[in-house]
Amino acid sequence: MAKVKTALKVEGMTCEHCVATVTKALQGLDGVKRAKVNLKKGKALVTYDSEKIGANALTKAVIDVGYEASVA
C-alpha cells in the first residue's frame, strides 16, 4: 500500500453541515483512509492509498457534492 497525504482547497463551505458532507464524500471513496476537513481554512487533508485512488478522484468527489475543489 502506498499511503499518501494530499491537501485539497475546498471552496463554498459555510457550516459544519458542509464539513460533514465533504468528509462523508471523501471517506466513502475506496482507498481513502482518513479525511480531515477544516471549515476555517477551507481545506481537506486526505490520507489515501495511491494504488487505489488519485487526487483527481478526490477533487471530483468534492465537486460532485456541490463544492469547488483543487489540489492545494
Gaussian input, Z-matrix of N, CA and C with variables (Angstrom, degrees):
# hf/3-21g

backbone

0 1
 N
 C     1     B1
 C     2     B2     1     A1
 N     3     B3     2     A2     1     D1
 C     4     B4     3     A3     2     D2
 C     5     B5     4     A4     3     D3
 N     6     B6     5     A5     4     D4
 C     7     B7     6     A6     5     D5
 C     8     B8     7     A7     6     D6
 N     9     B9     8     A8     7     D7
 C    10    B10     9     A9     8     D8
 C    11    B11    10    A10     9     D9
 N    12    B12    11    A11    10    D10
 C    13    B13    12    A12    11    D11
 C    14    B14    13    A13    12    D12
 N    15    B15    14    A14    13    D13
 C    16    B16    15    A15    14    D14
 C    17    B17    16    A16    15    D15
 N    18    B18    17    A17    16    D16
 C    19    B19    18    A18    17    D17
 C    20    B20    19    A19    18    D18
 N    21    B21    20    A20    19    D19
 C    22    B22    21    A21    20    D20
 C    23    B23    22    A22    21    D21
 N    24    B24    23    A23    22    D22
 C    25    B25    24    A24    23    D23
 C    26    B26    25    A25    24    D24
 N    27    B27    26    A26    25    D25
 C    28    B28    27    A27    26    D26
 C    29    B29    28    A28    27    D27
 N    30    B30    29    A29    28    D28
 C    31    B31    30    A30    29    D29
 C    32    B32    31    A31    30    D30
 N    33    B33    32    A32    31    D31
 C    34    B34    33    A33    32    D32
 C    35    B35    34    A34    33    D33
 N    36    B36    35    A35    34    D34
 C    37    B37    36    A36    35    D35
 C    38    B38    37    A37    36    D36
 N    39    B39    38    A38    37    D37
 C    40    B40    39    A39    38    D38
 C    41    B41    40    A40    39    D39
 N    42    B42    41    A41    40    D40
 C    43    B43    42    A42    41    D41
 C    44    B44    43    A43    42    D42
 N    45    B45    44    A44    43    D43
 C    46    B46    45    A45    44    D44
 C    47    B47    46    A46    45    D45
 N    48    B48    47    A47    46    D46
 C    49    B49    48    A48    47    D47
 C    50    B50    49    A49    48    D48
 N    51    B51    50    A50    49    D49
 C    52    B52    51    A51    50    D50
 C    53    B53    52    A52    51    D51
 N    54    B54    53    A53    52    D52
 C    55    B55    54    A54    53    D53
 C    56    B56    55    A55    54    D54
 N    57    B57    56    A56    55    D55
 C    58    B58    57    A57    56    D56
 C    59    B59    58    A58    57    D57
 N    60    B60    59    A59    58    D58
 C    61    B61    60    A60    59    D59
 C    62    B62    61    A61    60    D60
 N    63    B63    62    A62    61    D61
 C    64    B64    63    A63    62    D62
 C    65    B65    64    A64    63    D63
 N    66    B66    65    A65    64    D64
 C    67    B67    66    A66    65    D65
 C    68    B68    67    A67    66    D66
 N    69    B69    68    A68    67    D67
 C    70    B70    69    A69    68    D68
 C    71    B71    70    A70    69    D69
 N    72    B72    71    A71    70    D70
 C    73    B73    72    A72    71    D71
 C    74    B74    73    A73    72    D72
 N    75    B75    74    A74    73    D73
 C    76    B76    75    A75    74    D74
 C    77    B77    76    A76    75    D75
 N    78    B78    77    A77    76    D76
 C    79    B79    78    A78    77    D77
 C    80    B80    79    A79    78    D78
 N    81    B81    80    A80    79    D79
 C    82    B82    81    A81    80    D80
 C    83    B83    82    A82    81    D81
 N    84    B84    83    A83    82    D82
 C    85    B85    84    A84    83    D83
 C    86    B86    85    A85    84    D84
 N    87    B87    86    A86    85    D85
 C    88    B88    87    A87    86    D86
 C    89    B89    88    A88    87    D87
 N    90    B90    89    A89    88    D88
 C    91    B91    90    A90    89    D89
 C    92    B92    91    A91    90    D90
 N    93    B93    92    A92    91    D91
 C    94    B94    93    A93    92    D92
 C    95    B95    94    A94    93    D93
 N    96    B96    95    A95    94    D94
 C    97    B97    96    A96    95    D95
 C    98    B98    97    A97    96    D96
 N    99    B99    98    A98    97    D97
 C   100   B100    99    A99    98    D98
 C   101   B101   100   A100    99    D99
 N   102   B102   101   A101   100   D100
 C   103   B103   102   A102   101   D101
 C   104   B104   103   A103   102   D102
 N   105   B105   104   A104   103   D103
 C   106   B106   105   A105   104   D104
 C   107   B107   106   A106   105   D105
 N   108   B108   107   A107   106   D106
 C   109   B109   108   A108   107   D107
 C   110   B110   109   A109   108   D108
 N   111   B111   110   A110   109   D109
 C   112   B112   111   A111   110   D110
 C   113   B113   112   A112   111   D111
 N   114   B114   113   A113   112   D112
 C   115   B115   114   A114   113   D113
 C   116   B116   115   A115   114   D114
 N   117   B117   116   A116   115   D115
 C   118   B118   117   A117   116   D116
 C   119   B119   118   A118   117   D117
 N   120   B120   119   A119   118   D118
 C   121   B121   120   A120   119   D119
 C   122   B122   121   A121   120   D120
 N   123   B123   122   A122   121   D121
 C   124   B124   123   A123   122   D122
 C   125   B125   124   A124   123   D123
 N   126   B126   125   A125   124   D124
 C   127   B127   126   A126   125   D125
 C   128   B128   127   A127   126   D126
 N   129   B129   128   A128   127   D127
 C   130   B130   129   A129   128   D128
 C   131   B131   130   A130   129   D129
 N   132   B132   131   A131   130   D130
 C   133   B133   132   A132   131   D131
 C   134   B134   133   A133   132   D132
 N   135   B135   134   A134   133   D133
 C   136   B136   135   A135   134   D134
 C   137   B137   136   A136   135   D135
 N   138   B138   137   A137   136   D136
 C   139   B139   138   A138   137   D137
 C   140   B140   139   A139   138   D138
 N   141   B141   140   A140   139   D139
 C   142   B142   141   A141   140   D140
 C   143   B143   142   A142   141   D141
 N   144   B144   143   A143   142   D142
 C   145   B145   144   A144   143   D143
 C   146   B146   145   A145   144   D144
 N   147   B147   146   A146   145   D145
 C   148   B148   147   A147   146   D146
 C   149   B149   148   A148   147   D147
 N   150   B150   149   A149   148   D148
 C   151   B151   150   A150   149   D149
 C   152   B152   151   A151   150   D150
 N   153   B153   152   A152   151   D151
 C   154   B154   153   A153   152   D152
 C   155   B155   154   A154   153   D153
 N   156   B156   155   A155   154   D154
 C   157   B157   156   A156   155   D155
 C   158   B158   157   A157   156   D156
 N   159   B159   158   A158   157   D157
 C   160   B160   159   A159   158   D158
 C   161   B161   160   A160   159   D159
 N   162   B162   161   A161   160   D160
 C   163   B163   162   A162   161   D161
 C   164   B164   163   A163   162   D162
 N   165   B165   164   A164   163   D163
 C   166   B166   165   A165   164   D164
 C   167   B167   166   A166   165   D165
 N   168   B168   167   A167   166   D166
 C   169   B169   168   A168   167   D167
 C   170   B170   169   A169   168   D168
 N   171   B171   170   A170   169   D169
 C   172   B172   171   A171   170   D170
 C   173   B173   172   A172   171   D171
 N   174   B174   173   A173   172   D172
 C   175   B175   174   A174   173   D173
 C   176   B176   175   A175   174   D174
 N   177   B177   176   A176   175   D175
 C   178   B178   177   A177   176   D176
 C   179   B179   178   A178   177   D177
 N   180   B180   179   A179   178   D178
 C   181   B181   180   A180   179   D179
 C   182   B182   181   A181   180   D180
 N   183   B183   182   A182   181   D181
 C   184   B184   183   A183   182   D182
 C   185   B185   184   A184   183   D183
 N   186   B186   185   A185   184   D184
 C   187   B187   186   A186   185   D185
 C   188   B188   187   A187   186   D186
 N   189   B189   188   A188   187   D187
 C   190   B190   189   A189   188   D188
 C   191   B191   190   A190   189   D189
 N   192   B192   191   A191   190   D190
 C   193   B193   192   A192   191   D191
 C   194   B194   193   A193   192   D192
 N   195   B195   194   A194   193   D193
 C   196   B196   195   A195   194   D194
 C   197   B197   196   A196   195   D195
 N   198   B198   197   A197   196   D196
 C   199   B199   198   A198   197   D197
 C   200   B200   199   A199   198   D198
 N   201   B201   200   A200   199   D199
 C   202   B202   201   A201   200   D200
 C   203   B203   202   A202   201   D201
 N   204   B204   203   A203   202   D202
 C   205   B205   204   A204   203   D203
 C   206   B206   205   A205   204   D204
 N   207   B207   206   A206   205   D205
 C   208   B208   207   A207   206   D206
 C   209   B209   208   A208   207   D207
 N   210   B210   209   A209   208   D208
 C   211   B211   210   A210   209   D209
 C   212   B212   211   A211   210   D210
 N   213   B213   212   A212   211   D211
 C   214   B214   213   A213   212   D212
 C   215   B215   214   A214   213   D213

   B1=1.4621
   B2=1.5241
   B3=1.3123
   B4=1.4599
   B5=1.5289
   B6=1.3381
   B7=1.4604
   B8=1.5292
   B9=1.3328
   B10=1.4611
   B11=1.5217
   B12=1.3441
   B13=1.4589
   B14=1.5169
   B15=1.3250
   B16=1.4571
   B17=1.5203
   B18=1.3252
   B19=1.4638
   B20=1.5208
   B21=1.3264
   B22=1.4578
   B23=1.5187
   B24=1.3133
   B25=1.4612
   B26=1.5177
   B27=1.3469
   B28=1.4663
   B29=1.5238
   B30=1.3199
   B31=1.4601
   B32=1.5150
   B33=1.3399
   B34=1.4486
   B35=1.5142
   B36=1.3310
   B37=1.4631
   B38=1.5278
   B39=1.3354
   B40=1.4650
   B41=1.5319
   B42=1.3430
   B43=1.4700
   B44=1.5279
   B45=1.3343
   B46=1.4668
   B47=1.5307
   B48=1.3278
   B49=1.4683
   B50=1.5324
   B51=1.3260
   B52=1.4674
   B53=1.5275
   B54=1.3288
   B55=1.4703
   B56=1.5303
   B57=1.3316
   B58=1.4634
   B59=1.5286
   B60=1.3326
   B61=1.4581
   B62=1.5324
   B63=1.3256
   B64=1.4672
   B65=1.5298
   B66=1.3253
   B67=1.4661
   B68=1.5263
   B69=1.3229
   B70=1.4649
   B71=1.5287
   B72=1.3228
   B73=1.4688
   B74=1.5293
   B75=1.3165
   B76=1.4642
   B77=1.5241
   B78=1.3339
   B79=1.4617
   B80=1.5243
   B81=1.3226
   B82=1.4559
   B83=1.5197
   B84=1.3156
   B85=1.4627
   B86=1.5201
   B87=1.3297
   B88=1.4593
   B89=1.5282
   B90=1.3107
   B91=1.4588
   B92=1.5143
   B93=1.3388
   B94=1.4696
   B95=1.5170
   B96=1.3350
   B97=1.4591
   B98=1.5223
   B99=1.3430
   B100=1.4620
   B101=1.5194
   B102=1.3219
   B103=1.4644
   B104=1.5191
   B105=1.3227
   B106=1.4554
   B107=1.5276
   B108=1.3275
   B109=1.4648
   B110=1.5223
   B111=1.3386
   B112=1.4590
   B113=1.5299
   B114=1.3326
   B115=1.4640
   B116=1.5214
   B117=1.3203
   B118=1.4702
   B119=1.5304
   B120=1.3287
   B121=1.4723
   B122=1.5235
   B123=1.3460
   B124=1.4641
   B125=1.5103
   B126=1.3431
   B127=1.4599
   B128=1.5174
   B129=1.3098
   B130=1.4582
   B131=1.5213
   B132=1.3212
   B133=1.4563
   B134=1.5217
   B135=1.3208
   B136=1.4543
   B137=1.5203
   B138=1.3329
   B139=1.4619
   B140=1.5248
   B141=1.3334
   B142=1.4639
   B143=1.5191
   B144=1.3228
   B145=1.4603
   B146=1.5278
   B147=1.3187
   B148=1.4677
   B149=1.5273
   B150=1.3210
   B151=1.4626
   B152=1.5259
   B153=1.3360
   B154=1.4675
   B155=1.5204
   B156=1.3302
   B157=1.4637
   B158=1.5280
   B159=1.3249
   B160=1.4555
   B161=1.5164
   B162=1.3056
   B163=1.4658
   B164=1.5278
   B165=1.3270
   B166=1.4714
   B167=1.5195
   B168=1.3190
   B169=1.4713
   B170=1.5240
   B171=1.3344
   B172=1.4670
   B173=1.5285
   B174=1.3237
   B175=1.4660
   B176=1.5295
   B177=1.3368
   B178=1.4690
   B179=1.5230
   B180=1.3234
   B181=1.4660
   B182=1.5232
   B183=1.3333
   B184=1.4691
   B185=1.5265
   B186=1.3196
   B187=1.4570
   B188=1.5365
   B189=1.3185
   B190=1.4691
   B191=1.5289
   B192=1.3408
   B193=1.4781
   B194=1.5238
   B195=1.3458
   B196=1.4589
   B197=1.5170
   B198=1.3336
   B199=1.4649
   B200=1.5157
   B201=1.3123
   B202=1.4593
   B203=1.5170
   B204=1.3207
   B205=1.4634
   B206=1.5154
   B207=1.3178
   B208=1.4529
   B209=1.5256
   B210=1.3282
   B211=1.4577
   B212=1.5114
   B213=1.3297
   B214=1.4738
   B215=1.5114
   A1=109.22
   A2=116.05
   A3=121.72
   A4=107.97
   A5=115.18
   A6=120.37
   A7=109.55
   A8=115.45
   A9=121.94
   A10=109.38
   A11=115.99
   A12=120.80
   A13=108.20
   A14=115.45
   A15=121.21
   A16=108.91
   A17=115.96
   A18=121.19
   A19=108.06
   A20=115.61
   A21=121.34
   A22=109.23
   A23=115.93
   A24=120.99
   A25=105.99
   A26=116.12
   A27=120.70
   A28=108.45
   A29=116.55
   A30=121.33
   A31=110.46
   A32=115.25
   A33=120.63
   A34=114.18
   A35=117.51
   A36=119.97
   A37=109.15
   A38=115.68
   A39=119.69
   A40=113.64
   A41=117.37
   A42=119.35
   A43=110.44
   A44=114.97
   A45=119.95
   A46=112.32
   A47=117.12
   A48=119.80
   A49=109.65
   A50=116.20
   A51=121.03
   A52=110.05
   A53=116.03
   A54=121.57
   A55=109.79
   A56=116.36
   A57=120.78
   A58=111.30
   A59=117.14
   A60=121.65
   A61=110.95
   A62=116.37
   A63=120.89
   A64=110.40
   A65=116.71
   A66=120.84
   A67=110.62
   A68=116.72
   A69=121.43
   A70=111.01
   A71=116.93
   A72=120.83
   A73=110.90
   A74=116.33
   A75=120.58
   A76=111.86
   A77=116.88
   A78=119.88
   A79=112.64
   A80=116.94
   A81=120.36
   A82=113.94
   A83=116.80
   A84=120.93
   A85=111.05
   A86=116.24
   A87=121.12
   A88=109.38
   A89=116.45
   A90=121.23
   A91=113.63
   A92=117.46
   A93=120.25
   A94=108.56
   A95=115.66
   A96=121.42
   A97=111.53
   A98=116.07
   A99=120.06
   A100=109.46
   A101=115.85
   A102=121.12
   A103=107.57
   A104=116.10
   A105=121.23
   A106=107.42
   A107=115.74
   A108=121.62
   A109=109.12
   A110=116.15
   A111=122.08
   A112=108.80
   A113=116.09
   A114=121.76
   A115=111.46
   A116=116.82
   A117=121.74
   A118=111.83
   A119=116.28
   A120=120.65
   A121=112.58
   A122=116.72
   A123=119.74
   A124=112.37
   A125=115.29
   A126=119.92
   A127=111.42
   A128=114.56
   A129=122.21
   A130=107.43
   A131=116.45
   A132=121.83
   A133=106.34
   A134=115.74
   A135=120.98
   A136=110.32
   A137=115.44
   A138=122.02
   A139=106.60
   A140=116.29
   A141=119.61
   A142=111.53
   A143=115.39
   A144=123.70
   A145=107.24
   A146=116.08
   A147=120.30
   A148=113.03
   A149=117.37
   A150=119.84
   A151=110.59
   A152=117.36
   A153=121.84
   A154=113.14
   A155=117.42
   A156=120.61
   A157=109.47
   A158=116.43
   A159=121.11
   A160=112.58
   A161=116.07
   A162=122.11
   A163=112.07
   A164=117.87
   A165=120.20
   A166=111.47
   A167=117.23
   A168=121.05
   A169=110.44
   A170=116.97
   A171=120.74
   A172=109.97
   A173=116.86
   A174=119.82
   A175=110.26
   A176=117.67
   A177=120.83
   A178=111.12
   A179=118.01
   A180=121.45
   A181=111.00
   A182=116.84
   A183=121.19
   A184=109.82
   A185=117.26
   A186=121.74
   A187=110.27
   A188=116.52
   A189=120.98
   A190=113.26
   A191=117.90
   A192=119.89
   A193=112.40
   A194=116.42
   A195=119.99
   A196=118.62
   A197=117.54
   A198=120.84
   A199=110.02
   A200=116.40
   A201=121.37
   A202=108.22
   A203=117.90
   A204=120.57
   A205=110.57
   A206=114.97
   A207=121.62
   A208=107.57
   A209=115.54
   A210=119.41
   A211=107.66
   A212=116.33
   A213=121.57
   A214=111.37
   D1=130.34
   D2=177.82
   D3=-101.99
   D4=94.98
   D5=-176.99
   D6=-80.54
   D7=125.84
   D8=-176.32
   D9=-130.63
   D10=146.91
   D11=173.31
   D12=-113.89
   D13=133.65
   D14=177.52
   D15=-132.08
   D16=137.73
   D17=175.50
   D18=-98.09
   D19=132.46
   D20=176.39
   D21=-113.20
   D22=139.80
   D23=170.92
   D24=-88.85
   D25=124.89
   D26=-177.98
   D27=-120.05
   D28=121.54
   D29=179.82
   D30=-111.45
   D31=145.54
   D32=176.85
   D33=106.71
   D34=-6.60
   D35=178.02
   D36=-77.95
   D37=133.67
   D38=-178.64
   D39=-125.20
   D40=-10.60
   D41=-175.42
   D42=-155.42
   D43=177.96
   D44=179.87
   D45=-67.17
   D46=-27.03
   D47=175.68
   D48=-63.32
   D49=-40.09
   D50=177.11
   D51=-60.96
   D52=-44.29
   D53=179.11
   D54=-59.25
   D55=-45.41
   D56=-179.94
   D57=-63.06
   D58=-39.37
   D59=-179.94
   D60=-64.47
   D61=-46.08
   D62=179.93
   D63=-66.78
   D64=-42.89
   D65=178.99
   D66=-59.64
   D67=-46.84
   D68=-179.44
   D69=-62.99
   D70=-41.14
   D71=179.61
   D72=-61.99
   D73=-42.99
   D74=-178.88
   D75=-72.16
   D76=-46.14
   D77=-177.18
   D78=-70.43
   D79=-16.26
   D80=177.69
   D81=-80.06
   D82=-7.21
   D83=-178.88
   D84=-82.63
   D85=138.30
   D86=177.42
   D87=-64.72
   D88=126.21
   D89=179.73
   D90=104.66
   D91=-17.38
   D92=179.06
   D93=-81.45
   D94=125.45
   D95=-179.97
   D96=-92.91
   D97=-37.34
   D98=-176.79
   D99=-157.05
   D100=142.13
   D101=174.21
   D102=-134.58
   D103=121.79
   D104=177.93
   D105=-116.54
   D106=115.79
   D107=-175.48
   D108=-106.85
   D109=131.09
   D110=-178.75
   D111=-115.47
   D112=112.16
   D113=-178.10
   D114=-63.52
   D115=-47.62
   D116=-175.58
   D117=-61.56
   D118=-41.07
   D119=-178.94
   D120=-86.03
   D121=-15.97
   D122=-177.61
   D123=65.90
   D124=38.84
   D125=-177.56
   D126=-134.94
   D127=157.96
   D128=172.96
   D129=-129.79
   D130=130.36
   D131=175.54
   D132=-105.54
   D133=117.63
   D134=-173.72
   D135=-117.75
   D136=128.06
   D137=174.70
   D138=-105.12
   D139=126.88
   D140=-174.31
   D141=-151.50
   D142=166.95
   D143=177.53
   D144=-91.11
   D145=109.19
   D146=-175.78
   D147=-69.08
   D148=-10.20
   D149=175.75
   D150=-81.29
   D151=-16.15
   D152=-179.10
   D153=-106.72
   D154=-29.21
   D155=-172.76
   D156=-152.04
   D157=155.56
   D158=-179.95
   D159=-124.64
   D160=173.75
   D161=-177.51
   D162=-61.30
   D163=-33.77
   D164=179.17
   D165=-62.66
   D166=-39.12
   D167=178.97
   D168=-68.47
   D169=-33.92
   D170=178.13
   D171=-65.02
   D172=-48.73
   D173=-179.24
   D174=-64.77
   D175=-38.41
   D176=178.63
   D177=-61.56
   D178=-40.05
   D179=-179.92
   D180=-62.05
   D181=-39.66
   D182=179.06
   D183=-69.43
   D184=-43.53
   D185=179.13
   D186=-62.89
   D187=-38.76
   D188=-179.17
   D189=-64.11
   D190=-23.72
   D191=177.13
   D192=-97.56
   D193=9.21
   D194=168.76
   D195=104.51
   D196=16.15
   D197=179.96
   D198=-122.31
   D199=159.65
   D200=174.08
   D201=-84.88
   D202=140.60
   D203=-179.54
   D204=-147.14
   D205=145.38
   D206=174.60
   D207=-153.99
   D208=159.63
   D209=176.95
   D210=-70.61
   D211=127.71
   D212=-176.24
   D213=-78.46

